[in-house]
């Protein structure tokens, strides 16, 4: 009897410790993901309003991967932007865990959760070891519509360069508030 109680206590303690660990990692991930998204949103807004949609391409194409690369090097975590409908398959394609959770984000949004609050955090075991995984949804903002919105919202000049540079582009047809993708963090443990 005593043994069973002890076992249950130990099991509960380890569940609690694990939950604490996850929420600590989640806070730390959010502290990296939020400024990244804020800076990108602001840079995009500034570029679209100052130079117009054509000159803003650099924010998503150059600044975002560069910032993600710097943050990955500094933290030792893999930080990327992923989506279920990508423009750049090399950088944007979601892996199995990300696909499953992006779909879950869609389902949660459909049930009324606000896209800007959608997050998931989990410790996963893979062949090469354990890691902490985190994703935060990226809702489409007004300043994104000129390049990711419906066909009629995208200026002809942008359409022409997208067709040329990304002939397999899937990342259009979004409206404001829809989930464009997510920032994803994978932290080896
Ligand atoms: C001026 C055009 C333009 C604007 C405005 C723009 N994007 Fe992009 N976006 C792109 C291009 C081009 C890529 C592909 C970048 C690459 O080659 O890696 C891209 C890629 C992405 C990706 C990576 C996944 C994928 O599809 O490859 C995300 C996420 C994304 N954009 C979100 C946003 C959000 C959110 C906004 C608004 C804050 C925004 N974009 C505004 C042009 C734009």
Boltz pocket constraint, residues with backbone or C-beta under 6 A from the ligand:
constraints:
  - pocket:
      binder: B
      contacts: [[A, 40], [A, 41], [A, 44], [A, 48], [A, 52], [A, 53], [A, 54], [A, 55], [A, 56], [A, 57], [A, 58], [A, 60], [A, 61], [A, 65], [A, 81], [A, 82], [A, 83], [A, 85], [A, 86], [A, 87], [A, 88], [A, 89], [A, 91], [A, 92], [A, 138], [A, 139], [A, 140], [A, 141], [A, 143], [A, 144], [A, 145], [A, 146], [A, 147], [A, 148], [A, 171], [A, 180], [A, 181], [A, 182]]
      max_distance: 6.0
